[in-house]
Amino acid sequence: MKLSKETKTKTKIILALVLALSLNTYPVFADESVDALNQQKADLQKKLNNINDQIKNYQRQISDIQKQANSLKNEISIYDKQIASTELEIDANQTQIDGTNLQIDELEKLIAQKNRDIEENRKILAELIVQLNEYDNEYVLKTTLASGSLSEFLDQIQYTSSFQDKIYQLVQKIKELKAQLEAEQRDLEAQLKKLEELKQQLEITKEALDTQRNQKQALLNQTRGLESNYQKLLATSKQEEINLQKEVDDLDAQIRAKLGNRTIIPSHGVLSWPMDGVLTQGYGNTGFTALGYNFHNGIDIAAPAGKPIYAVYDGTVLYTDKSDASYGNWVAIKHTIPTKGGSRDIVTLYAHFRSFIVKEGQKVSQGDLIGYEGNTGNTTKKLYGPSRGYHIHFGVYDAEGFGVSPGAYSKIYGPYKVPYGYTYNPLDFL
């Protein structure tokens, strides 16, 4: 039986629609492949969790030793645990890189599949439009006039309307695929950025490990392994520690006296934590006097050398400095935060960086990488004792009265700057 032109056209349209609407809008991978990928992710996460548990255990041990008597044995023990912790951090970093590479590979496959789906649907849509043009209103009118039947005319109208609905569905399907594609491309860009940061962190942590090993050996060489020689070095540096800390305390006290008693209603969670690690010292009268002070104007968070440090809220970098004294390498960022009493301007201080990657005047967003943890300043190579340690000192200041003063002991340490101001307990905002 010979098919009419109308029937042939209808057949082409129906086949095109069946193909279009039966296409899977999601990539299909073999179940075995999906299971294997998920198992790889789970194994890497389990390994990472185990490594992080070991790292935190070492950090707690270091913190406990720092509270004990100053001795060469304790100092060497701290070095050994810092080195072991840093070696684990390198392993953790490589595990994160492996996991990120898995994510990137998966996203690249998803993106490739989405592009194929979109292209196939576009081809089908183009074919439908061509076929519908052949089956246009003029052809329907001719058919209807020839039949002379109102019911057939209405059937043809319904038939055409139905195809228009199907085309609309196909257009919406293409839009959905494009939205999914754009989301996956954004995810891919984020994962690629994360990968570069992880690689940078890995190199910095490896450098820090070499530094720790060299510092330990230098201490053994200077003391010749004798406690008496270590105590002489400790006594020489003790007054320098006290002088540096008194300089900070005096500047903060002057601002407190000028501004009087100030408060900000605690807003827990408004700031994110600047670094993943172990809280080793709180704010205020902590009773920890190893560095010559009773009042601690911030908090200390310890982690293996080279841990990434992030901005805790949106803001603008106000000041930075690099030196061997006081806060060492540090960054101060100004923020306007919401509180229960209204918006307030504060400044956050991040101190003892190994290195930072921001500059004064730069805008940052919450969670942006700003640098890597170290032990520069009054923790460090010029000063001996178990107070030494890799950590970040994190402080929160009232923006009013916050300032920077030239260091008073530049003849000993070289030029350095000391940030000062009216401080608040950071834990009230984290």
Secondary structure, DSSP 8 states (H G I E B T S, - for coil): ----HHHHHHHHHHHHHHHHHHS-SS----HHHHHHHHHHHHHHHHHHHHHHHHHHHHHHHHHHHHTS---HHHHHHHHHHHHHHHHHHHHHHHHHHHHHHHHHHHHHHHHHHHHHHHHHHHHHHHHHHHHHHHT-HHHHHHHHHHHT-HHHHHHHHHHHHHHHHHHHHHHHHHHHHHHHHHHHHHHHHHHHHHHHHHHHHHHHHHHHHHHHHHHHHHHHHHHTT-HHHHHHHHHHHHHHHHHHHHHHHHHHHHHHHHH-S------TTSS--SSSSEEEE-SEE----TTS-SEESSEEEE-STT-EEE-SSSEEEEEEE--SSTT-EEEEEEEEEEETTEEEEEEEEEEEEEEE---TT-EE-TT-EEEEEB--STTSTTS-STT---EEEEEEEESTT-EEEE-TTHHHH-S-EEEE--EE-GGGT-
